[in-house]
Every structure is written in C-alpha cells, then in structure tokens.
C-alpha cells in the first residue's frame, strides 16, 4: 500500500492534523478524492474527503460506510492500534 500526502487539514473530532492517506485495498491505491473515507489515525474518527478537507459523513454515506467490510476492518485495526499504544 502506498501513502499519499495531501494538503493538511484538521480531524473534525480531535483536531490533529490529517496530511496523508493510505488505501485499504487495491481499489484505493491512489490519492484520496472527494467522497473517499478518511479515518483519523489518532482518534479513529470516520470522516469523508470533500474539496481538499475532511468532514463528518452524512446520510447515505453513513450507511455505505457501515456496509463496507474494508472500511470496517480498517476502523478496527486503527482502533486496536490506538488502544494498545495508550497502555
């Protein structure tokens, strides 16, 4: 998986800087585009890229995220990483 740097923006939950993205599978091995999901590496908050920034998901996006096994797996991995790093 490749990492992609992008214009820094703040996580809408914890305020930490979000300035890179890594795809969760081969379909996402590219720079993020509008509508792609972002997961904060610091707090595991789920966001959506929109015009070079991130925002909270809305409506159908929430349903789509909840139904995507790759995104759910990534959320769990990041959450577990955060739990282990705090102990």
N, C-alpha and C positions, 0 to 999 in steps of 0.2 A: 504494500500500500504506500502511496505517495502522500506527502504532506504538501499542502498548498498554503502559502502565505497570502493574506489579503489585508485590506485596509483595517486597522484596528478599530474595534467598537466595543462597547461595554455589555457584559451579560446583563440582561434585564432583571435578574434575580439578585446576584451577589455583587455586581458592579465590576468584577475583574475583567481585564482586557481579553477579548477574543480576537486573535490575529492570525489564526491558522485553522486549517480543516484537513481531516483525513477521511477518505471514503471508507464505508463499511463493507463494500463488496466491489467487484469489478465494474459494475454499472456506474459506480460513483468515483472512479479513479480519475478525477478531473477537478478543476477549481469549482467551488460552490457557485450555484446560480440561484436566482430568485425562486423561492418555493422549496429549496432544499432544507432539510432539517439540520440544526446545529444542537449539540449537547455540550454544555459547559463542562470542561474538564475539572473545574474547581468545585462546583456545587451540583452537577448533574441536571441542571435545569434544561428543559427542552425549549428550543426556540426555532424560528424559521428565518432564513435569509430573505431580505427584502431591500432592494435598492442600496446595496452595499452595507447594510446594517443588519441587526437581528431584532426580532420582535417575538412576542408570545404568539403561539399558534391560535387560530380561530376556527370556529365552526367545523366544517368538513375536514380541515387539516388535522384537528384533534382526533377525529375518527380514523382518518387514514394512518396517522402515526400509531395509534393504538392497535391497528391491524397489521402493521409491518414487522415481521419477525426479525429482520436485520436491525431495525432501529431499536426494538425492544431488547435484543441481545446486547447492543452497544450501550444502552442505558444501564443494563445490569452490570456489565463489565466496568463501566466508569464508576458506577455507584459502589461496587465492591472495592475497586482501587481506592476510592476516597475513604471508605470505612477502614480499610487496612492501613492507610497512610496516617490516619488520625490516632491509631492505637500504638 
